[in-house]
Amino acid sequence: MFGSIDPTILFASLMVASTPILLAALGEMVVEKSGVLNLGVEGMMITGAVCGFIAAVETGSPTLGFIAAAAGGALLSMLFALLTQVFLATQVPSGLALTLGGLGLASLMGQGYVGIKPPSTGDVHIPLLEDIPFLGPVLFQHDLIVYFSLLSVVAVWAFLKYTRAGLILRAVGENHSAAHALGYKVRLVRFAAIGFGGAMAGLGGAYISLIRVPQWTDGITAGIGWIALAIVVFASWKAPRVLIGAYLFGGIAVLQLNLQAAGAKVPVELLSMSPFLATIVVLVVISARRHGASSAPAMLGRIFHPSN
């Protein structure tokens, strides 16, 4: 059974499958670093998926599709920001409402685009490196978004660790009252973080509808937003660990598809739910060891009011 699985194709597919998870999880990590818990990742992803798909089909440009996806995800995230930062609504139900609203909005917007093929997004073949046996096809023959996601990990890590803006964002997430007392605009920082998270989730959604599964169908994100949320906890709010987590869960998803194709004598339903089972197991283990809780931003999920 395993002998029929080509390892080169398996690992190359792993990078593709992990990219939307990585983009969404990175964005959510920045949001949570600011002290905000946004459970609307799935809704923002599928909104980005449909906005990107429609824009790419209508303009014939995948680039414009990804721009529209980022804008769509960010715009929807602003609704969450308005509810939680201005009207001081509780973050958990607001995020859940965002997911439900995003799923419904995407279904409505995508009704006329089922069965349509989007314009192709070409791969970038890196000269010389692409000819390296095994590593060439696995690492150096992908589309630009794969490489953008990897660069984003470095950029987010450096931003949070070495820049003044990153320090302010982390300060807001650890003690928003103290940050406010020092003169920092807590709401503005959180609005910016939420918008970034929405844009990254939108890009992740568009990657699914334009590259990984180049078509539009209802529910195309298939719970990836929830996996991205879990990965942030799994990664203890650290960008390099988000990369590891995204590739781990992307690998599980790819492996179960390959096992199905290889005729594994395991119920298809069990294989399909394996990424989510792995997510639950990881979260249970982290919760039992209490590592995740100690690494979480102190203000995560707590409402800020200037009078606090």
HELIX and SHEET records of a PDB file:
HELIX    1   1 PHE A    2  SER A    4  5                                   3    
HELIX    2   2 PRO A    7  LYS A   33  1                                  27    
HELIX    3   3 VAL A   41  THR A   59  1                                  19    
HELIX    4   4 PRO A   62  ALA A   81  1                                  20    
HELIX    5   5 LEU A   82  VAL A   86  3                                   5    
HELIX    6   6 GLN A   91  MET A  109  1                                  19    
HELIX    7   7 GLN A  111  TYR A  113  5                                   3    
HELIX    8   8 LEU A  129  ASP A  131  5                                   3    
HELIX    9   9 LEU A  135  LEU A  139  1                                   5    
HELIX   10  10 LEU A  144  TYR A  162  1                                  19    
HELIX   11  11 ARG A  164  GLU A  174  1                                  11    
HELIX   12  12 HIS A  176  ALA A  181  1                                   6    
HELIX   13  13 VAL A  186  TYR A  207  1                                  22    
HELIX   14  14 ILE A  208  ARG A  212  3                                   5    
HELIX   15  15 ILE A  224  PHE A  234  1                                  11    
HELIX   16  16 ALA A  239  ALA A  261  1                                  23    
HELIX   17  17 VAL A  268  SER A  272  1                                   5    
HELIX   18  18 SER A  274  ARG A  289  1                                  16    
HELIX   19  19 HIS A  291  SER A  295  1                                   5    
SHEET    1   A 2 VAL A 124  HIS A 125  0                                        
SHEET    2   A 2 GLN A 141  HIS A 142 -1                                        
END                                                                             
